[in-house]
């Protein structure tokens, strides 16, 4: 279950990155103020990658019931973000 959660988080973050870049290219605006700052400083990809790998590493390292629940919450949150981004593109 932990490996599936980690893979889901990685895939969803890649989809979030790709859809966000496409939205920005089409004139959209980043709603997250921290990521907006990162985009302005050309740090979006490195910061997003480091944070994602850090979270996945924590989830994989600690592997307990609370971490599974937290991981599932993160997955649901990213499903919503990617769905929201996808709606912007269609």
N, CA, C and O atoms as a CHARMM CRD file, in Angstrom:
* protein
*
  360
    1    1 UNK  N      0.82200  -1.19700   0.00000 PROA 1      0.00000
    2    1 UNK  CA     0.00000   0.00000   0.00000 PROA 1      0.00000
    3    1 UNK  C      0.86700   1.26300   0.00000 PROA 1      0.00000
    4    1 UNK  O      0.56500   2.22500  -0.70600 PROA 1      0.00000
    5    2 UNK  N      1.94100   1.25700   0.79000 PROA 2      0.00000
    6    2 UNK  CA     2.82700   2.42400   0.86300 PROA 2      0.00000
    7    2 UNK  C      3.45200   2.71000  -0.49700 PROA 2      0.00000
    8    2 UNK  O      3.52300   3.86500  -0.91800 PROA 2      0.00000
    9    3 UNK  N      3.90300   1.67000  -1.18200 PROA 3      0.00000
   10    3 UNK  CA     4.53300   1.87000  -2.49600 PROA 3      0.00000
   11    3 UNK  C      3.52100   2.45400  -3.47400 PROA 3      0.00000
   12    3 UNK  O      3.85800   3.35000  -4.24800 PROA 3      0.00000
   13    4 UNK  N      2.28900   1.96000  -3.45000 PROA 4      0.00000
   14    4 UNK  CA     1.24600   2.49400  -4.33300 PROA 4      0.00000
   15    4 UNK  C      0.97000   3.95600  -4.04000 PROA 4      0.00000
   16    4 UNK  O      0.79000   4.75100  -4.96300 PROA 4      0.00000
   17    5 UNK  N      0.93300   4.31800  -2.77500 PROA 5      0.00000
   18    5 UNK  CA     0.71500   5.71800  -2.39300 PROA 5      0.00000
   19    5 UNK  C      1.87000   6.58500  -2.89200 PROA 5      0.00000
   20    5 UNK  O      1.64800   7.66500  -3.43900 PROA 5      0.00000
   21    6 UNK  N      3.09400   6.11500  -2.70400 PROA 6      0.00000
   22    6 UNK  CA     4.26800   6.87300  -3.15400 PROA 6      0.00000
   23    6 UNK  C      4.25700   7.05400  -4.67400 PROA 6      0.00000
   24    6 UNK  O      4.53400   8.14800  -5.16500 PROA 6      0.00000
   25    7 UNK  N      3.94300   6.00600  -5.41400 PROA 7      0.00000
   26    7 UNK  CA     3.87800   6.09500  -6.87400 PROA 7      0.00000
   27    7 UNK  C      2.76900   7.05500  -7.29100 PROA 7      0.00000
   28    7 UNK  O      2.95700   7.86800  -8.19600 PROA 7      0.00000
   29    8 UNK  N      1.61600   6.96400  -6.63700 PROA 8      0.00000
   30    8 UNK  CA     0.50000   7.86200  -6.95900 PROA 8      0.00000
   31    8 UNK  C      0.89900   9.31600  -6.73800 PROA 8      0.00000
   32    8 UNK  O      0.59400  10.17600  -7.56400 PROA 8      0.00000
   33    9 UNK  N      1.57600   9.59500  -5.63100 PROA 9      0.00000
   34    9 UNK  CA     2.00900  10.96800  -5.34700 PROA 9      0.00000
   35    9 UNK  C      2.99300  11.44500  -6.41500 PROA 9      0.00000
   36    9 UNK  O      2.89500  12.57900  -6.88300 PROA 9      0.00000
   37   10 UNK  N      3.92400  10.60300  -6.79500 PROA 10     0.00000
   38   10 UNK  CA     4.89500  10.98200  -7.83300 PROA 10     0.00000
   39   10 UNK  C      4.20300  11.26300  -9.16000 PROA 10     0.00000
   40   10 UNK  O      4.46700  12.28400  -9.79600 PROA 10     0.00000
   41   11 UNK  N      3.31700  10.36200  -9.58100 PROA 11     0.00000
   42   11 UNK  CA     2.61600  10.53300 -10.86500 PROA 11     0.00000
   43   11 UNK  C      1.73200  11.77100 -10.83500 PROA 11     0.00000
   44   11 UNK  O      1.72500  12.55400 -11.78500 PROA 11     0.00000
   45   12 UNK  N      0.99200  11.95300  -9.75500 PROA 12     0.00000
   46   12 UNK  CA     0.11000  13.11400  -9.65800 PROA 12     0.00000
   47   12 UNK  C      0.89800  14.42200  -9.62400 PROA 12     0.00000
   48   12 UNK  O      0.43900  15.42400 -10.17200 PROA 12     0.00000
   49   13 UNK  N      2.05900  14.43400  -9.00000 PROA 13     0.00000
   50   13 UNK  CA     2.89200  15.63600  -9.00500 PROA 13     0.00000
   51   13 UNK  C      3.42000  15.94900 -10.39600 PROA 13     0.00000
   52   13 UNK  O      3.50100  17.11500 -10.78300 PROA 13     0.00000
   53   14 UNK  N      3.77500  14.92500 -11.14100 PROA 14     0.00000
   54   14 UNK  CA     4.20800  15.13900 -12.53100 PROA 14     0.00000
   55   14 UNK  C      3.06000  15.71200 -13.34100 PROA 14     0.00000
   56   14 UNK  O      3.24800  16.65300 -14.11100 PROA 14     0.00000
   57   15 UNK  N      1.85700  15.14300 -13.16900 PROA 15     0.00000
   58   15 UNK  CA     0.69300  15.66600 -13.89000 PROA 15     0.00000
   59   15 UNK  C      0.37100  17.09500 -13.47000 PROA 15     0.00000
   60   15 UNK  O      0.00200  17.92100 -14.30500 PROA 15     0.00000
   61   16 UNK  N      0.50900  17.38700 -12.18700 PROA 16     0.00000
   62   16 UNK  CA     0.29400  18.74900 -11.70200 PROA 16     0.00000
   63   16 UNK  C      1.29700  19.70500 -12.34300 PROA 16     0.00000
   64   16 UNK  O      0.92900  20.78900 -12.79600 PROA 16     0.00000
   65   17 UNK  N      2.54600  19.30300 -12.37600 PROA 17     0.00000
   66   17 UNK  CA     3.58600  20.14100 -12.97600 PROA 17     0.00000
   67   17 UNK  C      3.27700  20.41100 -14.45200 PROA 17     0.00000
   68   17 UNK  O      3.31100  21.55600 -14.90200 PROA 17     0.00000
   69   18 UNK  N      2.97800  19.34900 -15.19500 PROA 18     0.00000
   70   18 UNK  CA     2.73300  19.49600 -16.63500 PROA 18     0.00000
   71   18 UNK  C      1.50200  20.33800 -16.91800 PROA 18     0.00000
   72   18 UNK  O      1.53100  21.20900 -17.78700 PROA 18     0.00000
   73   19 UNK  N      0.42100  20.08600 -16.19100 PROA 19     0.00000
   74   19 UNK  CA    -0.79700  20.86000 -16.44300 PROA 19     0.00000
   75   19 UNK  C     -0.62900  22.31800 -15.99500 PROA 19     0.00000
   76   19 UNK  O     -1.14600  23.23000 -16.64100 PROA 19     0.00000
   77   20 UNK  N      0.08400  22.53000 -14.90500 PROA 20     0.00000
   78   20 UNK  CA     0.33500  23.91100 -14.45400 PROA 20     0.00000
   79   20 UNK  C      1.14800  24.67200 -15.48800 PROA 20     0.00000
   80   20 UNK  O      0.82800  25.81800 -15.80500 PROA 20     0.00000
   81   21 UNK  N      2.19500  24.04900 -16.01700 PROA 21     0.00000
   82   21 UNK  CA     3.01700  24.71600 -17.04100 PROA 21     0.00000
   83   21 UNK  C      2.16700  25.07000 -18.26600 PROA 21     0.00000
   84   21 UNK  O      2.30500  26.15200 -18.83500 PROA 21     0.00000
   85   22 UNK  N      1.29900  24.15700 -18.65700 PROA 22     0.00000
   86   22 UNK  CA     0.43100  24.40000 -19.82300 PROA 22     0.00000
   87   22 UNK  C     -0.53600  25.56000 -19.54400 PROA 22     0.00000
   88   22 UNK  O     -0.75100  26.41700 -20.40100 PROA 22     0.00000
   89   23 UNK  N     -1.10800  25.57400 -18.35200 PROA 23     0.00000
   90   23 UNK  CA    -2.02300  26.66600 -17.97200 PROA 23     0.00000
   91   23 UNK  C     -1.27800  28.00600 -17.98100 PROA 23     0.00000
   92   23 UNK  O     -1.79300  28.99700 -18.49800 PROA 23     0.00000
   93   24 UNK  N     -0.08200  28.03500 -17.41800 PROA 24     0.00000
   94   24 UNK  CA     0.70200  29.26900 -17.38700 PROA 24     0.00000
   95   24 UNK  C      1.06100  29.72200 -18.79500 PROA 24     0.00000
   96   24 UNK  O      1.04200  30.91700 -19.09400 PROA 24     0.00000
   97   25 UNK  N      1.38800  28.76800 -19.65600 PROA 25     0.00000
   98   25 UNK  CA     1.72600  29.08900 -21.04300 PROA 25     0.00000
   99   25 UNK  C      0.52000  29.69700 -21.76100 PROA 25     0.00000
  100   25 UNK  O      0.67200  30.53600 -22.64900 PROA 25     0.00000
  101   26 UNK  N     -0.68100  29.26100 -21.36600 PROA 26     0.00000
  102   26 UNK  CA    -1.91100  29.77200 -21.98700 PROA 26     0.00000
  103   26 UNK  C     -2.41800  31.04500 -21.32600 PROA 26     0.00000
  104   26 UNK  O     -3.52400  31.49500 -21.62500 PROA 26     0.00000
  105   27 UNK  N     -1.61600  31.64000 -20.42000 PROA 27     0.00000
  106   27 UNK  CA    -2.00200  32.90000 -19.80400 PROA 27     0.00000
  107   27 UNK  C     -2.63500  32.77100 -18.43500 PROA 27     0.00000
  108   27 UNK  O     -3.08700  33.76800 -17.87200 PROA 27     0.00000
  109   28 UNK  N     -2.67800  31.56500 -17.88400 PROA 28     0.00000
  110   28 UNK  CA    -3.24800  31.35500 -16.56000 PROA 28     0.00000
  111   28 UNK  C     -2.33400  31.85800 -15.46000 PROA 28     0.00000
  112   28 UNK  O     -1.22600  32.32800 -15.72200 PROA 28     0.00000
  113   29 UNK  N     -2.80800  31.75500 -14.22700 PROA 29     0.00000
  114   29 UNK  CA    -2.09200  32.26900 -13.06900 PROA 29     0.00000
  115   29 UNK  C     -1.98300  31.15400 -12.02300 PROA 29     0.00000
  116   29 UNK  O     -2.93000  30.40000 -11.80400 PROA 29     0.00000
  117   30 UNK  N     -0.82600  31.06500 -11.38800 PROA 30     0.00000
  118   30 UNK  CA    -0.64000  30.11700 -10.28400 PROA 30     0.00000
  119   30 UNK  C     -1.35900  30.65900  -9.05200 PROA 30     0.00000
  120   30 UNK  O     -1.16900  31.81700  -8.68200 PROA 30     0.00000
  121   31 UNK  N     -2.18400  29.82600  -8.41400 PROA 31     0.00000
  122   31 UNK  CA    -2.95900  30.26600  -7.25800 PROA 31     0.00000
  123   31 UNK  C     -2.20900  30.10100  -5.94200 PROA 31     0.00000
  124   31 UNK  O     -2.50100  30.80600  -4.97600 PROA 31     0.00000
  125   32 UNK  N     -1.26000  29.19400  -5.88700 PROA 32     0.00000
  126   32 UNK  CA    -0.48200  28.96900  -4.66600 PROA 32     0.00000
  127   32 UNK  C      0.60600  30.04800  -4.59000 PROA 32     0.00000
  128   32 UNK  O      1.48300  30.09900  -5.45200 PROA 32     0.00000
  129   33 UNK  N      0.55700  30.90700  -3.56900 PROA 33     0.00000
  130   33 UNK  CA     1.52000  32.02000  -3.51300 PROA 33     0.00000
  131   33 UNK  C      2.98400  31.56300  -3.39600 PROA 33     0.00000
  132   33 UNK  O      3.88100  32.22800  -3.91400 PROA 33     0.00000
  133   34 UNK  N      3.22000  30.45100  -2.73000 PROA 34     0.00000
  134   34 UNK  CA     4.59900  29.95900  -2.60600 PROA 34     0.00000
  135   34 UNK  C      5.09900  29.48100  -3.96700 PROA 34     0.00000
  136   34 UNK  O      6.21300  29.81300  -4.37200 PROA 34     0.00000
  137   35 UNK  N      4.28300  28.70600  -4.67000 PROA 35     0.00000
  138   35 UNK  CA     4.68400  28.22400  -5.99100 PROA 35     0.00000
  139   35 UNK  C      4.74100  29.36800  -7.00400 PROA 35     0.00000
  140   35 UNK  O      5.55800  29.35000  -7.92400 PROA 35     0.00000
  141   36 UNK  N      3.86900  30.36000  -6.82700 PROA 36     0.00000
  142   36 UNK  CA     3.91300  31.53300  -7.70700 PROA 36     0.00000
  143   36 UNK  C      5.27500  32.21600  -7.57900 PROA 36     0.00000
  144   36 UNK  O      5.88100  32.59200  -8.58200 PROA 36     0.00000
  145   37 UNK  N      5.75200  32.37400  -6.34400 PROA 37     0.00000
  146   37 UNK  CA     7.07000  32.96700  -6.11300 PROA 37     0.00000
  147   37 UNK  C      8.14900  32.10500  -6.76100 PROA 37     0.00000
  148   37 UNK  O      9.06300  32.62600  -7.40000 PROA 37     0.00000
  149   38 UNK  N      8.04100  30.77300  -6.59500 PROA 38     0.00000
  150   38 UNK  CA     9.02200  29.85600  -7.18900 PROA 38     0.00000
  151   38 UNK  C      9.03200  29.97500  -8.71200 PROA 38     0.00000
  152   38 UNK  O     10.09400  29.93600  -9.33300 PROA 38     0.00000
  153   39 UNK  N      7.86800  30.11700  -9.30500 PROA 39     0.00000
  154   39 UNK  CA     7.77600  30.26800 -10.76200 PROA 39     0.00000
  155   39 UNK  C      8.45900  31.56500 -11.19200 PROA 39     0.00000
  156   39 UNK  O      9.20900  31.58500 -12.16700 PROA 39     0.00000
  157   40 UNK  N      8.19400  32.64300 -10.46000 PROA 40     0.00000
  158   40 UNK  CA     8.80800  33.93500 -10.78500 PROA 40     0.00000
  159   40 UNK  C     10.33000  33.87900 -10.68900 PROA 40     0.00000
  160   40 UNK  O     11.02100  34.58000 -11.42800 PROA 40     0.00000
  161   41 UNK  N     10.85500  33.05400  -9.79200 PROA 41     0.00000
  162   41 UNK  CA    12.30600  32.92800  -9.59100 PROA 41     0.00000
  163   41 UNK  C     12.90000  31.75300 -10.37100 PROA 41     0.00000
  164   41 UNK  O     14.06100  31.39800 -10.16700 PROA 41     0.00000
  165   42 UNK  N     12.11100  31.15000 -11.26100 PROA 42     0.00000
  166   42 UNK  CA    12.53700  29.97600 -12.04100 PROA 42     0.00000
  167   42 UNK  C     12.97800  28.81100 -11.15500 PROA 42     0.00000
  168   42 UNK  O     13.93400  28.10400 -11.47300 PROA 42     0.00000
  169   43 UNK  N     12.27700  28.62200 -10.05300 PROA 43     0.00000
  170   43 UNK  CA    12.58400  27.54200  -9.12500 PROA 43     0.00000
  171   43 UNK  C     11.46400  26.50800  -9.02200 PROA 43     0.00000
  172   43 UNK  O     11.51300  25.61500  -8.17700 PROA 43     0.00000
  173   44 UNK  N     10.47100  26.63300  -9.87400 PROA 44     0.00000
  174   44 UNK  CA     9.28100  25.77300  -9.78400 PROA 44     0.00000
  175   44 UNK  C      9.64100  24.29200  -9.83900 PROA 44     0.00000
  176   44 UNK  O      9.26800  23.53000  -8.94700 PROA 44     0.00000
  177   45 UNK  N     10.35200  23.88500 -10.86600 PROA 45     0.00000
  178   45 UNK  CA    10.69600  22.46300 -11.03600 PROA 45     0.00000
  179   45 UNK  C     11.57700  21.94700  -9.89900 PROA 45     0.00000
  180   45 UNK  O     11.25400  20.91300  -9.31500 PROA 45     0.00000
  181   46 UNK  N     12.68200  22.62900  -9.56000 PROA 46     0.00000
  182   46 UNK  CA    13.50800  22.08900  -8.47700 PROA 46     0.00000
  183   46 UNK  C     12.79300  22.04000  -7.12900 PROA 46     0.00000
  184   46 UNK  O     12.91300  21.05100  -6.40700 PROA 46     0.00000
  185   47 UNK  N     12.05300  23.08800  -6.78100 PROA 47     0.00000
  186   47 UNK  CA    11.36700  23.11200  -5.48900 PROA 47     0.00000
  187   47 UNK  C     10.28800  22.03900  -5.44000 PROA 47     0.00000
  188   47 UNK  O     10.17200  21.31300  -4.45200 PROA 47     0.00000
  189   48 UNK  N      9.50200  21.94000  -6.50400 PROA 48     0.00000
  190   48 UNK  CA     8.43800  20.92800  -6.55600 PROA 48     0.00000
  191   48 UNK  C      9.04000  19.53000  -6.48200 PROA 48     0.00000
  192   48 UNK  O      8.50200  18.66700  -5.78700 PROA 48     0.00000
  193   49 UNK  N     10.12400  19.29400  -7.17000 PROA 49     0.00000
  194   49 UNK  CA    10.76800  17.98100  -7.16400 PROA 49     0.00000
  195   49 UNK  C     11.31300  17.63600  -5.77900 PROA 49     0.00000
  196   49 UNK  O     11.10300  16.52900  -5.28300 PROA 49     0.00000
  197   50 UNK  N     12.00500  18.57500  -5.16400 PROA 50     0.00000
  198   50 UNK  CA    12.58600  18.32800  -3.84200 PROA 50     0.00000
  199   50 UNK  C     11.49800  18.09000  -2.80000 PROA 50     0.00000
  200   50 UNK  O     11.60400  17.16400  -1.99500 PROA 50     0.00000
  201   51 UNK  N     10.45500  18.91600  -2.80800 PROA 51     0.00000
  202   51 UNK  CA     9.36900  18.73100  -1.84500 PROA 51     0.00000
  203   51 UNK  C      8.65300  17.39700  -2.05100 PROA 51     0.00000
  204   51 UNK  O      8.32300  16.70900  -1.08500 PROA 51     0.00000
  205   52 UNK  N      8.41800  17.04200  -3.29800 PROA 52     0.00000
  206   52 UNK  CA     7.74200  15.77200  -3.60300 PROA 52     0.00000
  207   52 UNK  C      8.58000  14.59300  -3.13900 PROA 52     0.00000
  208   52 UNK  O      8.06400  13.68500  -2.48800 PROA 52     0.00000
  209   53 UNK  N      9.85000  14.59800  -3.46300 PROA 53     0.00000
  210   53 UNK  CA    10.72200  13.50000  -3.05300 PROA 53     0.00000
  211   53 UNK  C     10.86500  13.44000  -1.53700 PROA 53     0.00000
  212   53 UNK  O     10.96000  12.34900  -0.97400 PROA 53     0.00000
  213   54 UNK  N     10.88000  14.57900  -0.87400 PROA 54     0.00000
  214   54 UNK  CA    10.95500  14.62100   0.58400 PROA 54     0.00000
  215   54 UNK  C      9.71600  13.97800   1.20400 PROA 54     0.00000
  216   54 UNK  O      9.82900  13.15500   2.11200 PROA 54     0.00000
  217   55 UNK  N      8.53000  14.35500   0.71100 PROA 55     0.00000
  218   55 UNK  CA     7.27700  13.79800   1.23300 PROA 55     0.00000
  219   55 UNK  C      7.20600  12.30100   0.96900 PROA 55     0.00000
  220   55 UNK  O      6.86100  11.52800   1.86300 PROA 55     0.00000
  221   56 UNK  N      7.52800  11.88800  -0.25000 PROA 56     0.00000
  222   56 UNK  CA     7.50700  10.46100  -0.57900 PROA 56     0.00000
  223   56 UNK  C      8.51300   9.70200   0.29100 PROA 56     0.00000
  224   56 UNK  O      8.21800   8.60400   0.76100 PROA 56     0.00000
  225   57 UNK  N      9.67900  10.27100   0.50400 PROA 57     0.00000
  226   57 UNK  CA    10.67300   9.63900   1.36000 PROA 57     0.00000
  227   57 UNK  C     10.18700   9.48000   2.79600 PROA 57     0.00000
  228   57 UNK  O     10.39700   8.43500   3.41200 PROA 57     0.00000
  229   58 UNK  N      9.54100  10.51100   3.32800 PROA 58     0.00000
  230   58 UNK  CA     8.99200  10.41700   4.68100 PROA 58     0.00000
  231   58 UNK  C      7.92500   9.33100   4.76900 PROA 58     0.00000
  232   58 UNK  O      7.90900   8.53600   5.70900 PROA 58     0.00000
  233   59 UNK  N      7.04200   9.30600   3.78900 PROA 59     0.00000
  234   59 UNK  CA     5.97200   8.30200   3.78000 PROA 59     0.00000
  235   59 UNK  C      6.57400   6.90300   3.72000 PROA 59     0.00000
  236   59 UNK  O      6.16400   6.01400   4.46700 PROA 59     0.00000
  237   60 UNK  N      7.53600   6.71100   2.84000 PROA 60     0.00000
  238   60 UNK  CA     8.14500   5.39000   2.68800 PROA 60     0.00000
  239   60 UNK  C      8.94100   4.98900   3.93700 PROA 60     0.00000
  240   60 UNK  O      8.90900   3.82700   4.34200 PROA 60     0.00000
  241   61 UNK  N      9.64200   5.92800   4.53600 PROA 61     0.00000
  242   61 UNK  CA    10.48500   5.63500   5.68900 PROA 61     0.00000
  243   61 UNK  C      9.66500   5.28600   6.93900 PROA 61     0.00000
  244   61 UNK  O      9.99100   4.34000   7.65500 PROA 61     0.00000
  245   62 UNK  N      8.59900   6.05600   7.19500 PROA 62     0.00000
  246   62 UNK  CA     7.86300   5.87900   8.44000 PROA 62     0.00000
  247   62 UNK  C      6.80000   4.77600   8.39600 PROA 62     0.00000
  248   62 UNK  O      6.46500   4.22500   9.44500 PROA 62     0.00000
  249   63 UNK  N      6.28000   4.44800   7.27100 PROA 63     0.00000
  250   63 UNK  CA     5.34900   3.32200   7.04900 PROA 63     0.00000
  251   63 UNK  C      4.54300   2.85600   8.26100 PROA 63     0.00000
  252   63 UNK  O      4.81600   1.79000   8.81300 PROA 63     0.00000
  253   64 UNK  N      3.57500   3.62800   8.66800 PROA 64     0.00000
  254   64 UNK  CA     2.64400   3.14700   9.68400 PROA 64     0.00000
  255   64 UNK  C      1.23000   3.57300   9.30000 PROA 64     0.00000
  256   64 UNK  O      1.03500   4.21700   8.26900 PROA 64     0.00000
  257   65 UNK  N      0.24500   3.21600  10.12100 PROA 65     0.00000
  258   65 UNK  CA    -1.14900   3.49900   9.76600 PROA 65     0.00000
  259   65 UNK  C     -1.42300   4.99000   9.60900 PROA 65     0.00000
  260   65 UNK  O     -2.17700   5.39600   8.72500 PROA 65     0.00000
  261   66 UNK  N     -0.81300   5.80400  10.46300 PROA 66     0.00000
  262   66 UNK  CA    -1.01800   7.24500  10.36400 PROA 66     0.00000
  263   66 UNK  C     -0.43500   7.80600   9.07000 PROA 66     0.00000
  264   66 UNK  O     -1.00500   8.70500   8.45200 PROA 66     0.00000
  265   67 UNK  N      0.68900   7.26900   8.68200 PROA 67     0.00000
  266   67 UNK  CA     1.33400   7.71300   7.44300 PROA 67     0.00000
  267   67 UNK  C      0.51100   7.28100   6.23400 PROA 67     0.00000
  268   67 UNK  O      0.40400   8.02600   5.26000 PROA 67     0.00000
  269   68 UNK  N     -0.06900   6.08800   6.28800 PROA 68     0.00000
  270   68 UNK  CA    -0.94400   5.63200   5.19900 PROA 68     0.00000
  271   68 UNK  C     -2.11900   6.59400   5.05200 PROA 68     0.00000
  272   68 UNK  O     -2.45900   6.99500   3.93900 PROA 68     0.00000
  273   69 UNK  N     -2.73300   6.96200   6.16100 PROA 69     0.00000
  274   69 UNK  CA    -3.85800   7.89600   6.11200 PROA 69     0.00000
  275   69 UNK  C     -3.41000   9.24700   5.56400 PROA 69     0.00000
  276   69 UNK  O     -4.08300   9.82400   4.71000 PROA 69     0.00000
  277   70 UNK  N     -2.28400   9.75100   6.04500 PROA 70     0.00000
  278   70 UNK  CA    -1.76500  11.03500   5.54700 PROA 70     0.00000
  279   70 UNK  C     -1.46000  10.94500   4.05700 PROA 70     0.00000
  280   70 UNK  O     -1.76200  11.87000   3.30200 PROA 70     0.00000
  281   71 UNK  N     -0.86300   9.83400   3.63000 PROA 71     0.00000
  282   71 UNK  CA    -0.55700   9.64200   2.20900 PROA 71     0.00000
  283   71 UNK  C     -1.81100   9.62700   1.36100 PROA 71     0.00000
  284   71 UNK  O     -1.84200  10.21100   0.27800 PROA 71     0.00000
  285   72 UNK  N     -2.84500   8.96000   1.85000 PROA 72     0.00000
  286   72 UNK  CA    -4.11300   8.92300   1.10800 PROA 72     0.00000
  287   72 UNK  C     -4.74800  10.30700   1.01600 PROA 72     0.00000
  288   72 UNK  O     -5.33900  10.66000  -0.00400 PROA 72     0.00000
  289   73 UNK  N     -4.62400  11.08100   2.07800 PROA 73     0.00000
  290   73 UNK  CA    -5.13100  12.46200   2.05400 PROA 73     0.00000
  291   73 UNK  C     -4.36600  13.27900   1.00800 PROA 73     0.00000
  292   73 UNK  O     -4.96400  14.05400   0.26200 PROA 73     0.00000
  293   74 UNK  N     -3.06400  13.10500   0.96000 PROA 74     0.00000
  294   74 UNK  CA    -2.23900  13.80500  -0.03500 PROA 74     0.00000
  295   74 UNK  C     -2.65000  13.38700  -1.44400 PROA 74     0.00000
  296   74 UNK  O     -2.77000  14.23100  -2.33200 PROA 74     0.00000
  297   75 UNK  N     -2.86600  12.09100  -1.65200 PROA 75     0.00000
  298   75 UNK  CA    -3.28000  11.60800  -2.97400 PROA 75     0.00000
  299   75 UNK  C     -4.61100  12.23000  -3.36300 PROA 75     0.00000
  300   75 UNK  O     -4.75600  12.71900  -4.48400 PROA 75     0.00000
  301   76 UNK  N     -5.57500  12.22100  -2.47100 PROA 76     0.00000
  302   76 UNK  CA    -6.88900  12.81500  -2.77300 PROA 76     0.00000
  303   76 UNK  C     -6.73800  14.29700  -3.09900 PROA 76     0.00000
  304   76 UNK  O     -7.36200  14.80000  -4.03300 PROA 76     0.00000
  305   77 UNK  N     -5.90800  14.99300  -2.32600 PROA 77     0.00000
  306   77 UNK  CA    -5.68200  16.41500  -2.59900 PROA 77     0.00000
  307   77 UNK  C     -5.08000  16.64600  -3.97200 PROA 77     0.00000
  308   77 UNK  O     -5.48800  17.56400  -4.68500 PROA 77     0.00000
  309   78 UNK  N     -4.11600  15.82200  -4.34700 PROA 78     0.00000
  310   78 UNK  CA    -3.50300  15.98900  -5.66300 PROA 78     0.00000
  311   78 UNK  C     -4.40800  15.55300  -6.79900 PROA 78     0.00000
  312   78 UNK  O     -4.31800  16.09600  -7.90000 PROA 78     0.00000
  313   79 UNK  N     -5.27600  14.58500  -6.55500 PROA 79     0.00000
  314   79 UNK  CA    -6.27800  14.22700  -7.56700 PROA 79     0.00000
  315   79 UNK  C     -7.14800  15.44200  -7.83600 PROA 79     0.00000
  316   79 UNK  O     -7.44300  15.75100  -8.99100 PROA 79     0.00000
  317   80 UNK  N     -7.56500  16.13800  -6.77600 PROA 80     0.00000
  318   80 UNK  CA    -8.39200  17.32300  -6.95100 PROA 80     0.00000
  319   80 UNK  C     -7.63000  18.41400  -7.71000 PROA 80     0.00000
  320   80 UNK  O     -8.18800  19.04600  -8.60600 PROA 80     0.00000
  321   81 UNK  N     -6.36900  18.63600  -7.36100 PROA 81     0.00000
  322   81 UNK  CA    -5.56600  19.66200  -8.03200 PROA 81     0.00000
  323   81 UNK  C     -5.41500  19.35100  -9.51500 PROA 81     0.00000
  324   81 UNK  O     -5.60400  20.22900 -10.35700 PROA 81     0.00000
  325   82 UNK  N     -5.07700  18.11400  -9.83600 PROA 82     0.00000
  326   82 UNK  CA    -4.90500  17.73500 -11.24300 PROA 82     0.00000
  327   82 UNK  C     -6.23600  17.83600 -11.98000 PROA 82     0.00000
  328   82 UNK  O     -6.27600  18.29900 -13.12000 PROA 82     0.00000
  329   83 UNK  N     -7.32000  17.41100 -11.34600 PROA 83     0.00000
  330   83 UNK  CA    -8.64300  17.53400 -11.96700 PROA 83     0.00000
  331   83 UNK  C     -8.97400  19.00400 -12.22200 PROA 83     0.00000
  332   83 UNK  O     -9.47000  19.35400 -13.29400 PROA 83     0.00000
  333   84 UNK  N     -8.70200  19.86000 -11.24200 PROA 84     0.00000
  334   84 UNK  CA    -8.94300  21.29400 -11.39600 PROA 84     0.00000
  335   84 UNK  C     -8.11100  21.86100 -12.54900 PROA 84     0.00000
  336   84 UNK  O     -8.62400  22.62200 -13.37000 PROA 84     0.00000
  337   85 UNK  N     -6.83400  21.49300 -12.61200 PROA 85     0.00000
  338   85 UNK  CA    -5.96500  21.94200 -13.71100 PROA 85     0.00000
  339   85 UNK  C     -6.49600  21.45000 -15.04800 PROA 85     0.00000
  340   85 UNK  O     -6.54800  22.20700 -16.01700 PROA 85     0.00000
  341   86 UNK  N     -6.88800  20.18900 -15.10000 PROA 86     0.00000
  342   86 UNK  CA    -7.37300  19.60200 -16.36500 PROA 86     0.00000
  343   86 UNK  C     -8.61700  20.34700 -16.84700 PROA 86     0.00000
  344   86 UNK  O     -8.76300  20.60200 -18.04200 PROA 86     0.00000
  345   87 UNK  N     -9.51400  20.69500 -15.92200 PROA 87     0.00000
  346   87 UNK  CA   -10.70600  21.45500 -16.30700 PROA 87     0.00000
  347   87 UNK  C    -10.33000  22.79700 -16.90100 PROA 87     0.00000
  348   87 UNK  O    -11.00500  23.28300 -17.80900 PROA 87     0.00000
  349   88 UNK  N     -9.26900  23.40000 -16.40700 PROA 88     0.00000
  350   88 UNK  CA    -8.81700  24.68400 -16.94000 PROA 88     0.00000
  351   88 UNK  C     -8.35700  24.55600 -18.38900 PROA 88     0.00000
  352   88 UNK  O     -8.46000  25.49600 -19.17600 PROA 88     0.00000
  353   89 UNK  N     -7.84500  23.36700 -18.72400 PROA 89     0.00000
  354   89 UNK  CA    -7.28500  23.16300 -20.05600 PROA 89     0.00000
  355   89 UNK  C     -8.31100  22.72200 -21.09600 PROA 89     0.00000
  356   89 UNK  O     -8.05700  22.80200 -22.29700 PROA 89     0.00000
  357   90 UNK  N     -9.45600  22.26400 -20.63800 PROA 90     0.00000
  358   90 UNK  CA   -10.46100  21.76900 -21.61400 PROA 90     0.00000
  359   90 UNK  C    -11.54700  22.76400 -21.85300 PROA 90     0.00000
  360   90 UNK  O    -12.46000  22.50500 -22.63700 PROA 90     0.00000
